[in-house]
Amino acid sequence: MGPASGAELSPNLERTLGDAIMEQGRRDPQYVTEPIINQYLTELGQKLAKHSSVPLHYEVQVFGMRDRTINAFALPGGYIGINTGLMVAAESEAELASVVAHEIAHVAQRHVARGMTQSSESSHIMLASLVGALLAGLAGSADLAMGVATFGQAAAVDRQLGFSRQAEQEADRIGYHMLQGAGFDPNGMAQMFKRLMHSSRLNESPNAYATTHPLSAQRLADVENRIMSTPAQTYTQSTDFWFVQAAAAVLQAQGGSALLSVQQRLQEAVSNQSGAPKAAAYYGLAYAAKQRNDKAAAQQYLQQARQVGVESAALDSLQIDVYWAQGQTEKAWQLAKQAWAKWPNNQAIALDYVEALQKQGLLEQAIPFLEQRIQQWPQAPRFHQLLAQALDKRQQPVEAREAMAQYYILVGALSSAVDQLQQARSLSTDFYQQSKLDVQIRDLRERLERDRLLLERFKG
Ligand SMILES: [Zn+2]
């Protein structure tokens, strides 16, 4: 069969391609694993996507990349990467949301999928080599270094595409309505535009976003016209944004001098700001102190953050960590319980609570708790992994392998999932369990084969 054309890139195949790319992306050292950041970004994306005038074929998943370049990129299948540099450059939640909305609009319009298969000879070649690496991954023969290279390549495909002026205008229009529909101040879009134009003109910070999404006076004028014809209303602004931004600033600072200058900026924010931005700046300082293992300073900053009087799951989560690090077991345990009662929708706090249950030796409570969290967040892989570990400790190796298989399915590592299920099958002594596992193994193998055939067509 010849290479597939753009018209054949169905939403299903696009998701398969995206899953395979992300399987490797999650292992990239720059991939941000902090649940405080990832849950925030994904929920922001999903809130915006609900207001897309063009229906999306899959749920949007937004993740952070530890990279100080001001950039964002969309991968096939609804995966959107946001660099920490962009989170730090935004001066309000609406500014950040405007870029996320713009990226979602590219996804909804299927610009990424089409660009990958139609745009040019060079993106064809890139796609072909990308697919080759992904096929090796499906066969379970790719090593980590190769996986990372593939992910970088996939992100580069997007970066190299450079969207057309028409695609940009469409994405602006759809993005604007998402932003407004989700209750964000649409002025954020114009402000972010000016900020991006300004920073690319001065070249004061690496700004790759402007090269793939060409900025123009016309685009800015369009946004400003839309704002003028939008009646004013009260807008939403979460406190979470500030804490996510502070964590991103610390995470992206690599090396001593970068960390020093971030701390300096956070100190300035502490004196110039009030409310959530001030509490978040203290949080950033505490986060940085914790990273350099200065527990006393971390504790000091956390106390100052609390005196500002802003409540935040991020603050509680870091405080629990610091208590554990200081050996304050009872305080850590009490706060973990209180925090979970207070923030029942926060994944970072749920993870802190599981850790606390395990440290207290309360395995019998940890297992049902994890099972409930899996019901609550079926797409969050980490809870399946923790459940597998807990089941192993309770001498339930078959169920542990099944939980681990679910983890691998969610991160797109289907051949590892098959391995786990086969291990479960050979450990099981129960006939009904064995036949259930046989069905699952067969289904997964069929899915792997389908994916392989789909990808083969793109080898070119
Ligand atoms: Zn764009």
Boltz pocket constraint, residues with backbone or C-beta under 6 A from the ligand:
constraints:
  - pocket:
      binder: B
      contacts: [[A, 102], [A, 106], [A, 163], [A, 167], [A, 168], [A, 171], [A, 212], [A, 213]]
      max_distance: 6.0
